[in-house]
Amino acid sequence: MIDEFAPAKVNLCLHVTGQNSDGYHLLDSLVLFTAFGDRLSVSPQTDLGLKLSGPYAQDIPQGADNLVLRAAEMTNPGGGAFIRLEKNLPPAAGIGGGSSDAAAAIRALSKLYPKACAPETDLTGLGADVPVCMCADLTRMSGIGERLTRMGPPPSVPIVLVNPGVSLNTSDVFQSLAQKENPPLPADMPSPNDLSNWLIWLNAQRNDLERPALKLQPAIGAVLAALNAFEETKLARMSGSGATCFAITETAEQCDSLAALLKHRYPNWWVVATQSLTDSGA
């Protein structure tokens, strides 16, 4: 049996810089992965099979539309596999759960069957976030998600993930974006190892999808307000197309305190205290 971890993806910032003639939006985003996520394992068998477990198992497709099965078929392993997926991340939440699962399936099957290969050019066909999820490095992602600049392991930072219990369709958020052409990330980013200045720089950036997402799901505003009201929050923002938001704190103790406070005040929210994933092997 081969085990793989499928970490949650956090868009620390996400600038929408244009739109292609085919309708795909152009992005410039800085992506970090967390130590909390889904878990996947594969073992050999004659055909492809999938068993789902975990708190969100009932909220994702069970059959051929499941991204894990689609990724497995694309990988062409040369043999069957029984895939077990523990679904801990809420779907349609802006943290790349399905894409991370697909990437984990490709990695696992490539270890189970060394001759298996998923064409890199086809990965965006599974989802724009699948290529970036193939490795847990801090990564600058641009184009439609296919242009990746790997920056090595991220600094160790505590992170709280919060979803108000609502989902968002990515295409609906993009369609609600009024301004399609916005400035890219500036080139003056300090080293992430200079954590204080790096966080100052990140606070000066933005998520261009935050405003249209707020219009579609106003509950996102309540989450951001709660995160920013916590005195020790160093950075709070929506991730991806939402509705999950995140907060970075200075210490793990502050991270745990914020998570405990939110769970007490908002028992219907999904709240997780975690940290950045510094093992780039995902």
N, C-alpha and C positions, 0 to 999 in steps of 0.2 A: 504494500500500500504506500502511495506517495501522498504526503500532506502538503498543502499550500495555504498560505495566509492571503486573504484578500482585504487589504486595508482600506479604510475610508479615505477618500481624496478630499482635500480642502483647497479651494481656490483662494489663496491669500489675497489676490487681487485679480480682476478680470476686466480687461479693456476690450470693447468691441470696436474694431478699427475699420470695418467695411463689410461689404456683401458681394459675393461673386454673382455672375450672371445666372448661375445655376441655382441661386437661392441660398447657398451655404454662407454663413456668416464667418468673418475673419476675426480671430481673437489674438490677444496677447495677454497671457496669464502666467502667474507664478503659482506652481502647484506643490503642495506638501502632503505627505501621507501620515496617518496616525497609527498608533499601536492598538487601536480598536477597529475591528472589522469582522468580516465573514470568514468562515473556515471551510476549506474544501479538501476532499481526498479522492483519489482515484485508485482503483484496483482492476486488474485485467479480467475480462470476461468476453464472451463471443460477440456481443453486440453492445450498443450504447444504452445505458440506463441511468436514470437520475432519481435520487431520493432526497427530498427536502426536509429539513428540520429547522428549529429555531423560531423565535417570536414572530418573524415576518414571512415564514414559509408559505402561508396561505395567501399572501399578497402579491405573489409573482407568478408568471405562467408556469404551468406544470409540464407542458408538452413541448412540441417542436419550436414554439416561439421563445422558449427560454434561452437567454443569451449564452448560458453555459453549454447547452446542447448544440447551439449554432456554432460556437467557438470550437467545440470538439469535432464537429463534422468538418469544419474548415481546416483543422489541424491535420486531418488525414493521417491518423496514428498508425494505420496498417493493422489494427486489431481493435476489438471492442474494449469498453471500459465501463465499470460501475462507478458512478460519480455520486459522492455524498456532499451536499451543500448545507452548511449550517448558516441560516440567514439571520444575522443579527442587525443589519443595517436596514433602515426603512427605505422602501423603493421610491423612485421619483422624488428624491429629496435633495438633489444637488451635491451629493457627496460620492457619486460615481460607483454606487454599489454594484449595479449590473455590469458595468464595464470592468470593475476590479475583479468580479467573479469570473468574467470571460477570460481576462488576462491570466488569472490563477489557473484556470482550466488548461489553457495553452501551455503554461509553464509545467504543470503537473504531467500532462500527457507527453510532453517532450522529454521528460525524465523517465516516464514509464516505457515509452517507445522512442529510443534515441534517433530513429530516422524520421520521426514525425516533424512536420514543419508547417507553420501557418504563415503564408506570404505576408510580409510586412505591408505591402501595398494594399492588401485587402482588409487590414485591421480596422480602418475607419469605417468600412462597410458595416461592421458590427456596432460601431458607435464612435463618436468623435473622441471620447475619452479612453478608448481601449489602448491605443499606442502608449499614452503617458503612463497607464497603469501597469505596463509590462515591467517597470522597475520603480523602486520606491525612493529613488534619489529626489532631492529638491530639483524641480525642473521648470524651465521656462518653455511654455507651449504656445506656438503661434500657428499662423495659417488657419486651416480648419481643424487643427489638432494633430497634424502630421509632422510639423516641424518642431523638433524637440532639442533643447539644449540642456543636457544633464549637468548638474552643478555639484554632484556628490551628496553625501548624507547631510540632512539639515541640522541646524543646531537643536539641542534638546530643549524643547519648550513645552510647558503644560498647556493643554487645550481643553476647553469645554465645548461639546457639541450639543446643540439644542434644536429640536424641531417641534413646532407647536401642534403637531398631529394633523398636518394638512400636506397634501401632495400637489405638485405643480407639473404640468406638461411643458417640457422644454420648448417645444415649437410655439406654444401659446405665449410664453414669456418673450421669445425673440420677436414674434409678430407684434407684440405690444410695445416694442422698443421704438421710440420715435426717432431718435438720432442714431443712424447706423455707422457713421464715420466719426470716430473719436480718436484722440491722441493715443499712441501706443505707450508702453511703459518707458519711462526715461532711462537713459543709459548710465545714469550716475548712481546705480544701486550700490550701497556700501556692502562690504563683506558680511554675510550672515553671521560670521563668527564675532563681529562687532555688534552684539545683539541689541544694545541700546539704540545705536544709530540706525540699525536695520529696521527696527520697529518704528522709529520716527519716519523713516522713508516709506514704509508700508502704509502708515497712517495717512500719508499724503496721496496715496493711490486710491483706487475705487473699484467697485463692481458695477459696471454699466447696466447689468441686468437687475440690480436691486430695486430701482424705481418702478419698472414695469411689473416686477414680481409683487411689490407692495400693493399695487393697484389691484392685482388679481387675488392676492391673499393678504389682507390688512393685518392678519395676526403676526406676520413677520415683523411689523413695526413694534409690536408689544415685546417680542423677543429681543430685538436690538435695544430697545429702551431698557429692558431689564439687565442686559449684559453691560451696557454703558453706565448704568447706575451703580454698579459694583465698583468701589473705589480702586481696587487693585487691577482692574482690567486695563491691559496695555494696548489691545487691539480687538475690536469687535466688528464683524462684517458678515454679510450673507455669503454663502459658498455657492458657486456655480449658478444655476438658475433657480435655486431655492427649493424648498423653504427652509432648509437647515442653515442655521447661523452658527458662528463660533466666537469664542473669546480666548485670547491668550493672556495668561497671567505670568507673574514673575516667578512664583514658586508653586510646587505641587500642592502644598498646604492651602494656598489661596485658591487653586483650581478646585480642590475638594470642597472647600467652604462655599464657593460659588455654586457648584453643582448641588450641594446639600440644600442651600437656600432656595434654589429654583425648584427642586423637587418638592420641597415643603410648600412653597407658595403656588406652584403650578403643577399639581399632581397629574394632570392630563398631558403634560409635555413630555417628550422623549429627551432625556438629559443624560449625557455621558461625560465623565471626567476621564481624560486620557492624556497622552503626550505625543509629540512628534515621533515618527518611526525613524530611528537613526540607523537601522540595518537596511541598507539599500537592496538587499536580496529579496525584499518583499516577502 
